[in-house]
Amino acid sequence: MKEISVQELKKLIDDKHDFQLIDVREEYEFEESNMKGQLIPMGEVMENVDKISKDKQVIIHCRSGKRSATVINALESQHGFTNLYNLKGGILAYIEEVGL
């Protein structure tokens, strides 16, 4: 599985790179803090595969990186995605190292 560090993600944001950011946490977690990504809770990802780009880099994150890793493994094995990146450490690492 491909991973991206919080510093690499910050650079993509700063450089206005064209990518998709997907948050697979629950709605209440998203409301508490978010990185302005698209919310698709883990339990709803498979019903919303059509909302995930196959044409550009897609970064998927959760709280710590575990749920997003599970989602990526499922999308790669069941739907053939090759453009997915897991945010190492999730939003917790992003808040700690970069801030919101």
N, C-alpha and C positions, 0 to 999 in steps of 0.2 A: 504494500500500500504506500502510495506517495504521501509525503507529509510536507507541511510548510510551517516555518517558525513564525512567531508573532512579529519578529522584526521584518521578515520577508513580506508578511501580509501588510504591515504598516507601510512599507515601501510601495507596494502595489496601490494602496489607497492614496498615498501622497502623490504618486505619479499618474493618478487617474487612469490606471490600467483597466481595460474592459474585462471584468470577470464577474462571476455570480457568487454571492456569499449566502449560504443557507444555514440557518440556525435550527437544529433539531431538538432543542429543549422544549419544555412545555410552555403554554401561553403565560402562566403566572411567573415563570422564570424570565421570560422575554420582557414582560412588563416591568420587572424589577431592574433589569439592566440589559442592554442589547447594543450591538455594533451596527445597527441599521441594516442588517441582512434581512433576507426573506424568511419568515417563520414557517416551517413545515415540521410540526412535531414528529418525533420518531415513529410513533404509531400510525401516522398518516402519510408517510413518505411513499409507500408502495402504491397508494391510490393517487398520488400526485407526481408520478414519474414524468409526466408530460410537461411539468413546470420546471424541470431540471434541464439545463442546456447541455447539448452534446457537442456544441460548436465552439465553446470557449472554456477557459479554466473555471472550474467550480470548486470553491472552498467550502467545506462543510465543517461546522463546529457545534460543540455542545458546551457543557460546563467544564469538563476536564479532558475530553478527547476520547472517552470510552464509547459513549453512545454514537458519536459521529463515526468512529471506526467500524462499529457494527453496521451502521447504515451504509457506509461505503462498501464494505465487503458484500453486503446483500445486493446493492445496485450493480456492482461489477460482475458478480456471478450470475445474477438473474436477468440483468438488462444490458450487459455488455459495455458499460461505461468505461472509458479509459482516460477521462479528463478530470478525475476527482482527486482532491487533496484534503487530507485531514489536518486541522489546525492543532499542532502539538501543544498540549496543555490546556486547550480550550479557552473559553472566555476568562477563566480565572488567571491563566498565564498572561493573557492580553491585558487585563486590568492591572496586574502586578508589574508588568514590564513596560507597558506603553501608556496605560490609562485610557479612560473613555472620554 
